[in-house]
Amino acid sequence: MAGAGTLLNVATVLTGGSAGLWLGARFAPRLRQAAFCGIGIVTAVMGMQMALQTHNILILLTSLLAGGLLGSGIRLQERVDAFGQWVERIFFRKVRATAGQGRFAEGFVAASLLFCVGPMTVLGALQDGLQGDIHLLAVKSALDGISALVFASSMGAGVLLSTLSVLVIQGSITALAGLLHTVISNAMISELSAAGGAMVIMISLSLLEIKALRVADFLPALLFAPLFAWVAALL
C-alpha cells in the first residue's frame, strides 16, 4: 500500500519521541547537559555530512542567502515560534515541566529538518509511491525513531509535532511520486540535502550553546536550492 512507509515513519517517531520525553523528565541537570553536548556534536557531524553533498558551493551559498533574506523579511522565525507556543499551550500543557521546557519550537524545527530533508526521504518516498517498496523508508524510520528518542529527551514535546512534517512532506512526495519522478534530478536532491545540512549545523551551534541562530528564517532555502540546481542544469 502506497504511504505505508510514511505511516511507519510517523509511528517510530511518536514511539521514540514519547520514550524520550519519559526519560528526559528523569535526567538530572548534569546528565541533561552532557546529553545536550553529545547531541550537539552528533548533530554537527550529521549536518556536515549532508552539506558536503553539494556539487556547487555557489548554489548552497545563494540558496541560504535568498532563503535567509526571504525568511527574515516575512518574519518566519516569529511565526514558527508563535505556532509552537500555541500548540504547546493547547495540547502539551502537562509536559511543560519536562526536559526541553521553552524549546518547543526549536525541537519542532530541528526534528522536522532531520526527518524530512535528505536523500532517504525523497528517494524512499518515491520508491513507496512508484513501486510500493518501503524498505528504504523502513531503515529511515528506525533511524528517526532513535533520533526522536534522543532529541525529545533534551528538547521536549516539539519533537513529537515533527510527525506532522513527516506526514505532510513525505506523504506528499509519495502521493505525487509519478509526477516528481520526472521532475526531480539527483542534482536537485543533493542541493536540497546540502541546504538542509547547513541548517542542521546551525541547530548544532545552538545545542552546543555557541550561538543561537534564527534557523527557521532560512527554511525557504529548501525551496531555492533545488530550483537553483535546476536552473544551473539548464545553463
RONUMI-946140 format. One line per 4 residues: their letters; for each residue z, x, y of N, C-alpha, C, O. Coordinates in steps of 0.2 Angstrom, whole numbers. Example, Ala and Ser with C-alpha at 12.3 -4.5 7.8 and 13.67 -1.06 7.14 Angstrom:
2
AS = 39 66 -28 39 62 -22 39 66 -16 42 71 -17  35 64 -11 36 68 -5 39 64 0 40 67 6
This chain:
235
MAGA = 0 4 -6 0 0 0 0 4 6 4 9 7  -5 3 11 -5 7 17 1 6 21 3 0 22  4 11 24 10 10 28 16 12 24 22 12 27  16 13 17 22 14 13 25 20 15 31 21 15
GTLL = 21 25 17 24 32 19 28 32 25 33 35 26  25 28 30 29 27 36 36 23 35 41 25 38  36 18 31 42 14 29 47 19 26 53 19 27  44 23 21 49 28 18 52 33 23 58 35 22
NVAT = 48 35 28 50 40 33 55 36 37 60 40 39  54 30 39 59 27 43 66 26 39 71 27 42  65 25 32 71 24 28 75 31 28 81 31 28  72 36 27 75 43 26 78 45 33 84 48 33
VLTG = 75 43 39 78 45 45 84 41 46 90 43 49  84 34 45 90 30 45 96 32 41 102 32 43  94 34 35 99 36 30 102 43 32 108 43 33  98 48 34 101 54 36 104 54 43 110 57 43
GSAG = 102 50 47 105 49 54 112 46 53 117 47 57  112 40 49 119 37 48 124 42 45 130 42 47  122 46 40 126 51 37 128 56 42 134 58 42  124 58 47 125 62 52 131 60 57 135 63 59
LWLG = 130 53 59 135 50 63 142 50 60 147 51 63  142 48 53 148 48 50 152 55 50 158 56 50  147 60 48 150 67 48 152 70 55 157 73 56  148 68 60 149 71 67 156 68 69 159 72 73
ARFA = 158 62 68 164 60 70 170 64 67 176 63 70  169 67 62 174 71 59 174 78 60 178 82 57  169 81 64 169 88 66 174 89 71 175 86 76  178 95 70 182 97 76 178 100 81 172 102 80
PRLR = 180 100 87 176 103 93 173 110 92 167 111 93  177 114 88 175 121 87 169 121 82 164 125 83  170 117 77 164 116 72 158 113 75 152 115 73  159 108 79 153 105 83 150 110 87 143 110 87
QAAF = 153 114 91 150 119 95 146 124 90 140 126 92  149 126 85 145 130 80 139 127 77 133 130 77  139 120 76 133 116 74 128 116 79 122 117 78  130 115 85 125 115 91 121 122 91 115 122 92
CGIG = 125 127 91 122 134 91 117 134 86 111 137 87  119 133 79 114 133 74 108 129 75 102 131 73  109 123 77 104 118 78 99 120 83 93 120 83  102 123 89 98 126 94 93 131 92 87 131 94
IVTA = 96 136 88 92 142 86 86 139 81 80 141 82  88 135 76 83 132 72 78 128 75 72 129 74  80 124 80 75 120 84 70 125 88 64 123 89  73 130 91 69 135 94 63 138 90 58 139 92
VMGM = 65 140 84 61 143 79 55 138 77 49 139 77  57 131 76 53 126 74 48 125 80 42 124 79  50 125 86 46 124 92 41 130 93 35 129 94  43 136 92 39 142 92 33 141 87 27 143 88
QMAL = 35 139 81 30 139 75 25 134 77 19 135 76  27 128 80 22 123 82 18 125 88 12 124 88  21 128 93 17 131 99 12 136 98 7 136 101  14 140 93 9 145 91 3 143 87 -2 147 86
QTHN = 2 136 86 -4 133 83 -9 132 88 -15 131 86  -8 134 94 -13 133 99 -19 138 98 -17 144 96  -25 136 99 -31 141 99 -33 143 106 -38 147 106  -30 140 111 -32 141 118 -26 140 122 -24 135 124
ILIL = -23 146 124 -17 145 128 -18 142 135 -13 139 138  -24 142 138 -26 138 144 -25 130 143 -23 127 147  -27 128 137 -26 121 135 -19 119 135 -17 114 138  -15 123 132 -7 122 132 -5 122 139 -1 118 141
LTSL = -6 127 143 -4 128 150 -6 122 154 -2 119 157  -12 120 154 -15 114 158 -12 108 156 -10 103 160  -11 107 149 -8 101 147 -1 100 149 1 94 151  3 105 149 10 105 151 11 104 159 15 100 161
LAGG = 6 107 162 6 106 170 4 99 171 8 96 175  -1 97 169 -3 90 170 2 85 168 3 80 171  4 86 162 9 81 159 16 81 163 18 76 165  18 87 165 24 88 169 23 84 176 28 81 178
LLGS = 18 85 179 16 83 186 16 75 185 19 71 190  12 72 180 12 65 180 19 62 178 21 57 181  22 65 173 29 63 171 34 63 177 38 58 177  34 68 181 38 68 186 37 63 192 41 60 195
GIRL = 30 62 193 28 58 198 30 50 196 31 47 201  30 49 190 32 42 188 39 41 186 41 36 183  43 47 187 50 47 185 51 45 178 55 41 177  47 48 173 48 46 166 55 48 163 57 44 159
QERV = 58 54 165 64 55 163 70 50 165 74 48 160  69 48 171 74 42 173 73 36 169 78 33 167  67 34 168 65 28 164 68 29 157 70 24 154  67 35 154 69 36 147 77 35 146 79 32 142
DAFG = 80 39 151 87 39 152 90 31 152 95 29 149  87 28 157 89 21 158 88 16 152 92 12 150  82 17 148 81 14 142 86 16 137 89 11 133  88 22 136 93 24 131 99 22 133 103 20 128
QWVE = 101 21 139 108 19 141 108 11 140 114 9 138  103 8 141 103 0 139 103 -1 132 107 -5 130  100 3 128 100 2 121 107 4 118 110 0 114  110 9 121 117 11 119 122 6 121 126 5 117
RIFF = 121 3 126 126 -2 129 126 -8 125 131 -11 123  119 -10 123 119 -16 119 120 -16 112 123 -20 109  117 -10 109 118 -10 101 122 -5 98 124 -5 92  124 0 102 128 5 99 135 6 103 137 12 104
RKVR = 138 1 105 145 2 108 150 5 104 154 9 106  150 4 97 155 6 93 155 14 92 159 17 89  149 17 93 148 24 91 148 28 98 147 34 97  150 25 103 151 30 109 156 35 109 155 40 112
ATAG = 161 34 105 166 39 104 165 44 99 169 49 99  159 44 96 157 49 91 154 55 94 153 55 100  152 60 90 149 65 92 142 63 95 139 59 93  141 67 101 135 65 104 136 60 110 131 58 113
QGRF = 142 59 112 143 54 117 139 57 124 140 63 125  136 52 127 132 54 133 126 57 132 122 59 137  124 58 126 117 62 124 113 57 121 108 60 117  113 51 122 109 46 118 102 47 119 98 48 114
AEGF = 100 47 125 93 48 127 90 54 125 84 55 122  94 60 125 92 66 123 91 66 116 86 69 113  95 63 112 94 63 105 88 59 103 85 61 98  87 54 106 81 50 105 74 54 106 70 54 102
VAAS = 74 57 112 68 61 114 67 67 109 62 68 106  73 70 108 72 76 103 70 74 96 65 77 93  73 69 93 71 67 87 64 64 86 61 65 82  62 60 91 56 57 92 50 63 92 45 62 88
LLFC = 51 68 96 47 74 96 46 77 89 41 78 86  52 78 86 52 82 80 48 78 74 45 81 70  50 71 74 47 67 69 40 64 70 37 62 65  38 65 76 31 61 77 26 66 80 20 64 80
VGPM = 27 72 81 22 77 83 21 82 78 26 86 76  15 83 76 14 89 71 9 87 66 7 81 65  6 92 63 0 91 58 2 86 52 -2 82 50  9 86 50 11 82 44 11 75 46 9 71 42
TVLG = 13 73 53 12 66 55 5 64 55 4 58 52  1 67 58 -6 65 59 -10 65 52 -13 60 50  -10 70 49 -13 71 43 -10 66 37 -14 63 33  -4 66 37 -1 62 32 -2 54 33 -3 51 29
ALQD = -2 52 40 -3 45 41 -11 44 40 -12 38 38  -15 48 41 -22 47 40 -23 46 32 -27 42 30  -20 51 28 -21 50 21 -18 44 18 -21 40 14  -13 41 21 -10 35 19 -14 29 21 -15 25 17
GLQG = -17 29 27 -22 24 29 -28 24 26 -31 18 24  -31 30 24 -38 30 21 -38 30 14 -42 27 11  -33 33 10 -33 33 3 -27 30 0 -26 30 -6  -22 28 4 -16 26 1 -11 31 -2 -7 30 -6
DIHL = -13 37 0 -9 43 -3 -3 45 2 -4 47 8  3 44 -1 9 46 4 12 52 2 18 53 4  9 56 -2 13 62 -4 15 67 1 20 69 2  10 68 6 12 72 12 17 69 16 22 72 19
LAVK = 17 62 17 22 59 21 29 59 17 34 58 20  29 59 10 35 59 7 38 66 8 45 66 8  35 71 8 38 78 9 40 78 16 46 80 18  37 75 21 39 75 28 45 70 29 50 72 32
SALD = 45 65 25 51 60 25 58 64 23 63 63 26  57 68 18 63 72 15 65 77 21 71 77 22  61 80 24 62 85 29 65 81 35 70 84 38  62 76 37 65 72 43 72 69 41 76 69 46
GISA = 73 67 35 80 64 33 85 70 34 91 68 37  84 76 32 89 81 33 89 83 40 95 84 43  84 83 44 84 85 51 88 79 55 92 81 59  87 73 53 91 67 56 98 68 55 102 67 59
LVFA = 100 70 49 107 71 47 110 76 52 116 75 55  107 82 53 110 87 57 110 85 64 115 87 68  104 82 67 104 81 74 109 75 76 112 75 81  109 70 71 114 64 73 121 67 73 125 64 77
SSMG = 123 72 69 130 74 69 132 77 75 138 77 77  127 79 79 128 83 85 126 79 92 129 79 97  121 75 91 118 72 97 119 64 97 117 61 102  122 61 91 123 54 91 118 49 89 113 51 86
AGVL = 119 43 91 115 37 88 108 37 91 104 33 88  107 41 96 100 41 99 95 43 94 89 41 94  97 47 89 93 49 84 90 44 79 85 44 77  95 39 78 93 33 74 87 29 78 83 26 75
LSTL = 87 29 85 82 25 88 75 28 87 70 25 88  75 34 85 69 38 85 65 34 79 59 36 78  68 30 75 64 27 69 59 22 72 54 21 69  60 20 78 55 15 82 49 19 84 44 17 83
SVLV = 50 26 86 45 30 87 41 31 81 34 31 81  44 33 76 41 34 69 37 28 67 31 29 65  40 22 68 36 16 65 30 15 70 25 13 67  31 15 76 25 14 81 20 19 81 14 17 80
IQGS = 22 25 81 17 31 82 13 32 75 7 32 74  17 33 70 15 35 64 11 29 60 6 29 57  14 23 61 11 17 59 5 15 62 0 13 59  4 17 69 -2 15 72 -8 20 70 -13 18 69
ITAL = -6 26 68 -11 31 66 -13 29 59 -19 29 57  -9 26 55 -11 24 48 -15 18 49 -20 17 45  -13 13 53 -17 7 54 -24 8 57 -29 5 55  -25 13 61 -31 15 64 -34 21 61 -39 24 64
AGLL = -32 22 55 -35 28 51 -42 29 51 -45 34 52  -46 23 49 -53 23 49 -56 25 55 -61 29 55  -54 23 61 -57 25 67 -55 32 69 -59 36 71  -48 34 69 -46 40 71 -49 46 67 -49 51 70
HTVI = -50 45 61 -53 50 56 -59 53 59 -61 59 58  -63 49 62 -70 51 65 -69 54 72 -74 57 75  -63 53 75 -62 55 82 -58 61 83 -59 66 87  -52 62 79 -48 67 79 -50 73 75 -51 73 69
SNAM = -51 79 79 -53 85 76 -47 89 74 -41 88 77  -48 94 70 -42 99 69 -40 103 75 -34 104 76  -44 104 79 -43 107 86 -38 103 90 -33 105 93  -40 97 90 -36 92 94 -29 91 91 -24 91 95
ISEL = -28 91 84 -22 91 81 -17 97 83 -11 97 84  -21 103 82 -17 109 84 -15 109 91 -9 111 92  -19 107 96 -16 107 103 -11 102 104 -6 103 108  -11 96 101 -6 91 101 1 94 98 6 94 101
SAAG = 0 98 93 6 101 90 9 106 94 15 107 95  5 110 97 7 116 102 11 113 108 16 116 110  8 108 111 11 105 116 18 102 114 23 102 118  18 98 109 25 96 106 30 102 105 35 101 106
GAMV = 27 107 102 31 113 101 34 116 107 40 118 107  30 116 112 33 119 119 39 114 121 44 117 124  38 108 120 44 103 122 50 104 118 56 103 120  49 105 111 54 106 107 58 113 109 64 113 108
IMIS = 54 118 111 58 124 114 62 122 120 68 125 120  60 118 124 64 115 130 70 112 127 75 113 130  70 108 122 76 105 119 80 110 117 87 109 118  78 115 114 82 121 111 86 124 117 92 126 116
LSLL = 83 125 122 86 128 128 92 124 130 98 127 132  92 117 130 97 113 132 103 113 126 108 113 128  101 113 120 106 113 115 110 120 115 116 120 114  106 125 117 110 132 117 113 133 124 116 138 126
EIKA = 113 127 128 116 127 135 114 133 139 117 136 143  107 135 139 104 140 143 102 137 149 103 139 155  98 131 148 96 127 154 94 120 152 90 119 147  96 115 156 95 108 155 88 107 158 87 107 164
LRVA = 83 105 154 76 103 157 75 96 156 78 93 151  71 93 160 69 86 160 63 85 155 57 85 157  64 86 149 59 86 144 55 80 144 49 80 143  58 74 145 54 68 145 48 68 150 43 64 149
DFLP = 49 71 155 44 71 161 38 75 158 32 73 161  38 79 153 32 82 150 29 78 144 24 81 142  31 72 143 29 69 137 21 67 138 17 67 133  19 66 144 11 65 145 7 70 142 1 69 141
ALLF = 10 76 142 6 82 139 3 81 132 -2 84 130  7 76 129 5 75 122 -2 71 122 -5 71 117  -4 68 127 -10 64 128 -15 69 131 -21 69 129  -13 73 136 -18 78 139 -20 83 134 -26 85 134
APLF = -16 86 129 -18 91 125 -24 90 121 -29 94 121  -24 84 117 -30 83 113 -36 81 117 -41 83 115  -35 78 123 -40 76 127 -43 83 130 -50 83 130  -39 88 132 -42 94 135 -46 98 129 -51 101 130
AWVA = -43 97 123 -46 101 117 -53 98 116 -58 101 114  -53 91 116 -60 88 115 -65 90 121 -71 91 119  -63 90 127 -67 92 132 -69 99 131 -75 101 132  -65 104 129 -66 111 128 -72 111 123 -76 116 123
ALL = -71 107 117 -76 107 112 -83 105 114 -88 108 112  -83 100 119 -89 98 122 -93 104 126 -99 104 126  -89 107 130 -91 113 134 -93 119 130 -95 124 133
